[in-house]
Amino acid sequence: MVKERGQPTDAETRLRKQIVRLKELREKDKAELEQLRADVEGLVRVVNQLFLKKRKLLGLLSAPDPNVRALPFPYVPPQPG
């Protein structure tokens, strides 16, 4: 069509601009998805570290150690006086 007339129609021009915008959005979405995947990997590592720390602390609490004692939950500190 363009070759026959020498100029693109308004509809063709609008569609080409829309294609460019959609390609830009796709690239932006691709970058955002990559970042989200990296964030998930980091969060999984943190959750695993916290789980291991919790398990270690629970092990300390269950061991007969006079220096460690469990506080009632919820803990209410004694009132002065």
N, C-alpha and C positions, 0 to 999 in steps of 0.2 A: 504494500500500500504506500509506504513512504517513498519508495523509489519512483513510483508512477507519478506522484504529485510533487515530489521534491521537499515537502514539509510534512512533519507529523501532525496528526489531528490533535485537537485539545484533549480528547479522550486518551490518545496514546501518550501524550505528554504527562497527563495526570497519572496514568498507570505506571509509567516509567519512574516517576517520582515516588509513587507508593511502593514500588518494588525496592527502590533504594532505601526508603525508610524501614521497610520490613527486614531487609538484609542487615541494616544497622541494629535494629531491635534484636534480631536473632543473635548477632555477635555479642551484644550486651547481655542477653539472657544466658548465652554460653559461658561467658566470663563469670556471671553471677552463680551459675550452677557449679562451676569449678571451685569457686570460693566456698560455697556451701558444703561441697563434698570435703574440702580440706578442713573446714570448721568441724564437721561431724567426726572426722578422724581424730582431731585434737580433743574434742569433748569425750570421745570414747576412751582415750588414754587417761584423761582426768578422772573419769568415773571409775576406771580400773584401779587407779592409784588410791582413790578414796576408799574403794572397797577393801583393798589390801590393808590400808591403814586402820580401817574399822575392825577388820578381822584381827589385826595385831593387838589393838586396844582391848577388844573383847577377850582375847587370850590372856592379856595381862590382868584383867579384872577377875578372870576365873581362876588364876593361879593364887596359891596361898601366900600372898606377900603382904606383910603388915604395913608397908608404906603406901599401898594402894587400897582404897576402899570405894565401894559404890555409894553414891549419894541417892537419896530417894528422889523419885521423879514425880511431879516437878519439884525441884529443889527449892526450899524456902529457907533463906538464911535466918539464923537466930536474930531476934530483935534485941538491941542493946537496952540494958537497964532492967 
